[in-house]
Amino acid sequence: MGPGRRLMITLCLLTVAAMSAAPSPAGATAITEFSSGLSAVSSPGLLASGPDGNVWFTDDGNKTAIGRITPTGVITEFATGLDQHSIPGDIVAGSDGNLWFTDDGVTPAIGRITPAGVITEYTTGLPGGSFPGSLVASPDGNIWFADDGTVPAIGRITSARVITEFTAGLAAGVAPVELVAGPDGNVWFNGSGSTLMVGRISPAGVIAEFATGLADYGPGASSMVAGPDGNLWLTGDGTTGPAIVRVTPAGAATVYRSGLSNGSDPAEIVAGPDGDLWFTDDGTTAALGRVTPAGAITEFSAGLNSGVLGPTSIVAGADDNLWFTQDGSPTPLGRVTPAGVITLFSSGLSSSSTPETLLAGSDGNLWFGDNGRSCRFRGWVTGFGRG
């Protein structure tokens, strides 16, 4: 989810994990679920930390909306200003103090919502057949987005609400998928096509794509993140096997496979608090993986549920640990320390709960989405400690 890291997952639940108390035993961690503020047809999706200290989310249920939940759990949804047939998708906080989101409805748009809940949508500059997806707030103060429409493009919307799309430099048959703000001041993206393509776009809109060293890696990356080492890191399942890939700002790619288990399927990747990269592996043997800036991979599986799908979303928490979700019944929340010690938490989750998308909020809390059947809850986990 770059921030990356953002998976287009339809979620039914919005949940928050508070972390402020002293460290407590795993058994003392309690989860409580609430529902006030979400409509019965609500389907909260992706999350973003707002500049107002709240968490914001897109809701593409039968009554589409942009939602806000405060650190105390008060949920408010806003719909005035959305197109009648809107489908809100990704959402990010902009440098202008507002939240920005994509709308993949009948009339594609880039939307803005103020902390007070005032929504405005912008369409001028988007071509017919547009399909805006991943968003990122870049160092140049603009919002950039991937357009996987009829004519694939990288788009930019400025603080003056001017939308411009750039296509020159994109290879034929390659559509941009995920965007991240790179360590070099550019925006980077991965592309879906016959082979993996990694690209960058400058603040002026100049696109450069890189494929050298990636020919055997596969049609596209699962996830991408800017690493603490100043490089880009990607995961995916290549034509000659799964791999972790490092790409320098100059576009030089290095593929790492040693250390991945047989049947591995690396998915989401994040920068860890320990200076390494961490990823989820939902392959034959469910695991959490760590890769150092030098490319040394270690996988950890002890403590995970066995016989079910592997971990999905993962984020770095304010307690210097990594937090993740894994399928189960109910689906637990998990914590893995930099040493690889895994602990699962599920007490308090309903039997239908399946938490997925995670967000480390700017309020010091851990927020997560829950794809359970009820579609009407948010939850609060207490007892997480800062380390």
C-alpha positions in Angstrom: 0.0 0.0 0.0 3.8 2.6 -0.7 2.8 4.4 1.2 3.1 3.1 -0.7 2.4 1.0 -1.4 -1.4 0.9 -1.9 -3.4 -2.2 -3.0 -6.8 -1.6 -4.6 -8.7 -3.8 -2.1 -12.4 -3.4 -1.4 -12.8 -3.5 2.3 -15.8 -3.7 4.6 -14.4 -2.5 7.9 -12.3 0.3 9.3 -10.3 -0.3 12.4 -7.9 1.5 14.6 -5.1 0.2 16.9 -4.1 2.6 19.6 -0.4 2.5 20.8 0.6 4.7 23.7 0.8 2.5 26.8 3.9 0.8 28.1 4.6 -2.6 26.5 2.2 -5.3 27.6 2.1 -9.0 27.3 0.6 -10.4 24.1 -2.4 -11.8 26.1 -3.2 -8.3 27.4 -3.9 -7.0 23.9 -7.6 -6.4 23.5 -9.6 -5.7 20.4 -13.0 -4.0 20.5 -15.2 -3.3 17.4 -17.6 -0.4 16.8 -20.0 0.6 14.1 -21.4 4.0 14.7 -21.0 6.4 11.7 -20.7 3.8 8.9 -23.8 3.1 6.8 -25.1 -0.4 6.4 -24.0 -0.4 2.8 -20.6 1.1 3.5 -17.4 -0.5 2.0 -14.4 1.5 3.2 -11.3 1.1 1.1 -7.9 2.7 1.2 -6.6 4.8 4.1 -4.5 8.0 4.5 -3.2 9.9 7.5 -4.7 13.4 7.3 -2.9 16.7 8.1 -5.6 17.3 10.7 -4.5 14.3 12.8 -7.4 12.1 11.6 -7.4 9.1 9.3 -9.3 9.5 6.1 -10.7 6.7 3.8 -12.5 6.2 0.6 -15.8 4.3 0.7 -17.0 2.7 -2.6 -20.1 1.1 -1.1 -23.6 1.5 -2.5 -23.5 5.1 -1.1 -20.1 6.3 -2.1 -18.3 8.7 0.2 -15.0 10.0 1.6 -14.8 9.2 5.3 -12.9 10.5 8.3 -12.3 8.8 11.7 -10.8 10.7 14.7 -8.4 9.2 17.1 -11.3 8.7 19.5 -13.2 6.7 16.9 -15.8 9.2 15.7 -16.6 8.4 12.1 -18.1 11.0 9.6 -18.7 10.4 5.9 -19.0 13.1 3.3 -20.7 12.7 -0.1 -21.7 16.2 -1.3 -19.5 17.1 -4.2 -19.0 13.6 -5.5 -20.3 12.7 -8.9 -23.5 10.7 -8.8 -21.8 7.6 -10.1 -18.5 8.0 -8.4 -16.2 5.2 -7.4 -13.5 6.6 -5.0 -10.3 4.7 -5.1 -6.9 5.8 -3.7 -6.4 8.7 -1.3 -3.3 10.6 -0.1 -2.6 13.7 2.0 -1.4 16.7 -0.1 1.1 19.4 0.9 -1.7 21.9 0.7 -3.4 20.6 3.8 -6.1 18.7 2.0 -6.7 15.1 1.0 -6.7 14.0 -2.6 -8.4 11.0 -4.2 -9.0 9.3 -7.5 -12.5 8.7 -8.8 -12.9 5.8 -11.3 -16.7 6.3 -11.8 -18.6 7.0 -14.9 -16.9 10.4 -15.1 -13.3 9.8 -14.0 -11.9 12.6 -11.9 -9.2 13.6 -9.4 -10.9 14.8 -6.2 -10.0 17.0 -3.3 -11.6 17.1 0.2 -10.7 19.7 2.8 -10.4 18.8 6.5 -13.9 20.3 6.9 -15.3 17.8 4.4 -15.8 20.0 1.3 -15.4 17.9 -1.8 -14.4 19.2 -5.3 -13.8 17.0 -8.3 -11.6 18.0 -11.3 -12.0 16.5 -14.8 -10.5 19.0 -17.2 -7.3 17.5 -18.5 -8.3 13.9 -18.2 -8.8 12.3 -21.6 -11.8 10.1 -22.5 -11.2 6.5 -21.3 -9.2 7.7 -18.4 -8.8 5.4 -15.4 -6.8 7.1 -12.6 -5.4 4.8 -10.0 -2.5 5.1 -7.6 -1.7 8.5 -6.1 1.3 10.0 -4.5 2.2 13.4 -3.1 5.6 14.3 -4.5 8.3 16.6 -3.2 7.4 19.2 -5.8 4.2 19.9 -4.0 2.0 18.4 -6.7 -0.1 15.2 -6.7 0.8 12.6 -9.3 -1.3 9.7 -10.4 -1.2 6.6 -12.6 -3.7 6.4 -15.4 -4.3 2.9 -16.6 -6.9 3.9 -19.1 -7.3 3.6 -22.9 -4.1 5.7 -23.3 -1.8 4.8 -20.3 -0.2 7.9 -18.8 1.3 9.5 -15.7 -0.8 12.4 -14.6 -0.1 15.5 -12.4 -2.5 17.9 -10.7 -1.0 21.1 -9.4 -2.1 23.3 -6.5 -3.8 25.4 -9.1 -6.0 22.4 -9.9 -4.4 22.0 -13.4 -4.3 18.4 -14.7 -1.7 17.4 -17.2 -1.0 13.9 -18.5 2.3 12.7 -19.8 2.7 9.8 -22.2 6.0 10.4 -24.1 8.5 7.9 -22.9 6.0 5.2 -21.9 6.7 2.0 -23.8 3.8 0.6 -25.9 1.8 -1.9 -24.1 3.0 -0.9 -20.6 0.6 0.7 -18.2 1.7 2.4 -15.0 0.5 0.7 -11.8 1.9 2.0 -8.6 3.6 5.3 -7.8 6.1 6.2 -5.0 8.0 9.4 -4.2 11.6 8.5 -5.0 14.7 9.5 -2.9 16.0 11.5 -5.9 13.1 14.0 -6.0 11.3 12.2 -8.9 8.2 10.0 -8.9 8.8 6.4 -9.7 6.4 3.8 -11.0 6.2 0.2 -12.0 4.4 -0.9 -15.2 2.3 -3.9 -16.2 3.0 -5.5 -19.5 4.9 -8.4 -21.1 7.9 -7.7 -19.0 8.6 -5.7 -15.8 9.2 -2.0 -16.5 10.3 0.4 -13.8 10.1 4.1 -14.6 10.6 7.6 -13.2 9.0 10.9 -14.1 10.6 14.2 -13.3 8.7 17.2 -11.9 8.8 18.6 -15.5 7.1 15.4 -16.8 10.1 13.8 -18.4 9.6 10.0 -18.4 12.5 7.5 -18.4 11.9 3.7 -18.3 14.3 1.0 -17.3 14.2 -2.7 -18.1 17.8 -3.8 -18.2 18.3 -6.8 -15.9 14.5 -7.3 -15.5 13.8 -9.3 -18.6 13.4 -12.6 -16.7 11.5 -11.1 -13.8 8.0 -11.2 -15.1 5.1 -9.0 -16.3 5.0 -6.6 -13.3 5.8 -6.0 -9.7 3.4 -6.7 -6.8 4.6 -3.8 -4.6 7.3 -1.0 -4.6 8.7 1.2 -2.0 11.5 3.8 -1.6 14.1 2.2 0.7 16.1 3.8 3.5 19.2 3.1 1.4 18.2 5.6 -1.3 17.0 2.9 -3.8 13.7 1.5 -5.0 12.7 -2.0 -3.9 10.1 -4.2 -5.6 8.6 -7.7 -5.1 7.0 -10.1 -7.6 6.8 -13.4 -9.2 9.1 -13.5 -12.2 9.2 -15.9 -15.2 12.2 -17.7 -13.7 10.9 -17.5 -10.1 10.0 -15.1 -7.4 12.4 -12.3 -6.5 13.1 -9.1 -4.7 14.5 -6.4 -6.9 16.5 -3.3 -6.1 16.6 -0.4 -8.6 19.0 2.5 -8.1 18.0 6.1 -9.0 20.1 5.6 -12.2 17.9 2.7 -13.2 20.3 -0.1 -12.5 18.5 -3.2 -11.4 19.7 -6.1 -9.2 17.5 -9.2 -8.7 17.7 -11.2 -5.4 16.3 -14.7 -4.9 18.7 -16.5 -2.5 16.9 -16.9 0.8 13.3 -17.2 -0.6 11.6 -20.5 0.2 10.4 -22.9 -2.5 7.0 -21.8 -3.7 7.6 -18.3 -2.5 5.3 -15.4 -3.6 6.6 -12.1 -2.3 3.8 -9.5 -2.1 3.8 -6.2 -0.2 7.1 -4.6 0.8 7.8 -1.7 3.2 10.8 0.1 4.7 11.4 -1.2 8.2 12.5 0.7 11.3 15.7 -1.3 11.4 17.1 0.0 8.1 16.1 -3.2 6.2 13.1 -3.9 3.9 10.3 -6.2 5.1 7.8 -8.1 2.9 4.9 -10.5 3.1 5.1 -13.9 1.4 1.8 -15.6 0.7 3.4 -18.5 -1.2 3.3 -22.3 -0.4 4.9 -21.6 3.0 3.4 -18.5 4.6 6.2 -16.2 5.8 7.4 -12.7 6.5 10.7 -11.7 4.9 13.5 -9.3 5.6 16.0 -8.2 3.0 19.0 -6.1 3.8 20.3 -3.2 1.6 23.0 -5.7 0.5 20.3 -8.1 -0.7 20.5 -10.8 2.0 17.1 -12.3 2.4 15.8 -14.1 5.6 12.2 -15.5 5.9 10.4 -16.1 9.2 7.3 -18.4 9.5 7.3 -19.7 13.1 4.3 -18.3 14.9 2.1 -17.8 11.7 -1.1 -19.6 11.2 -0.4 -22.8 9.2 -2.6 -24.3 6.5 -4.0 -20.9 5.4 -3.0 -18.2 3.0 0.0 -16.1 4.0 0.4 -12.6 5.3 -1.0 -9.7 3.2 -0.5 -6.1 4.3 2.4 -4.9 6.4 3.5 -1.6 7.9 6.2 -0.3 10.2 4.7 0.7 13.6 5.7 3.5 15.9 6.9 0.8 18.4 9.8 -0.1 16.1 8.1 -3.4 15.1 6.4 -4.5 11.9 2.6 -5.1 11.9 0.8 -7.3 9.4 -2.4 -9.2 8.7 -2.8 -12.9 7.9 -5.7 -15.0 6.8 -7.3 -17.1 9.5 -10.6 -17.6 11.4 -10.8 -14.9 12.6 -8.1 -13.2 10.6 -5.5 -12.1 13.2 -3.4 -9.0 13.4 0.3 -9.8 13.7 3.5 -8.3 15.0 7.0 -9.2 14.0 10.1 -7.8 15.7 13.3 -7.0 13.8 14.7 -10.2 15.3 11.9 -12.1 13.5 9.7 -13.0 16.5 6.1 -13.3 15.4 3.0 -12.8 17.6 -0.6 -13.0 16.5 -3.5 -11.1 18.1 -7.2 -12.0 17.5 -9.0 -11.7 20.8 -12.0 -9.4 20.4 -12.3 -9.7 16.6 -15.6 -11.2 15.4 -15.6 -14.6 13.8 -16.1 -13.0 10.3 -13.3 -10.4 10.7 -10.6 -10.4 8.0 -8.4 -7.3 8.6 -6.3 -6.4 5.5 -5.0 -2.9 4.6 -2.9 -1.3 7.3 -1.8 2.3 7.9 0.6 3.7 10.5 -1.3 6.9 11.3 0.4 10.3 12.0 -1.4 10.2 15.4 0.8 7.4 16.6 -1.9 4.8 16.1 -2.1 1.8 13.8 -5.1 1.7 11.6 -6.4 -1.2 9.5 -9.1 -2.2 7.2 -11.2 -5.3 7.8 -12.8 -7.2 5.0 -15.3 -9.0 7.2 -18.8 -10.0 6.3 -20.6 -7.5 8.5 -19.2 -4.4 6.8 -20.3 -2.2 9.7 -17.4 -2.1 12.2 -14.3 -0.4 13.2 -12.1 -1.7 16.0 -9.6 -0.5 18.5 -6.6 -2.5 19.7 -5.1 -1.4 23.1 -1.9 -2.3 24.8 0.7 -1.7 22.0 3.9 -0.3 23.4 6.5 2.0 22.0 9.9 0.3 21.8 
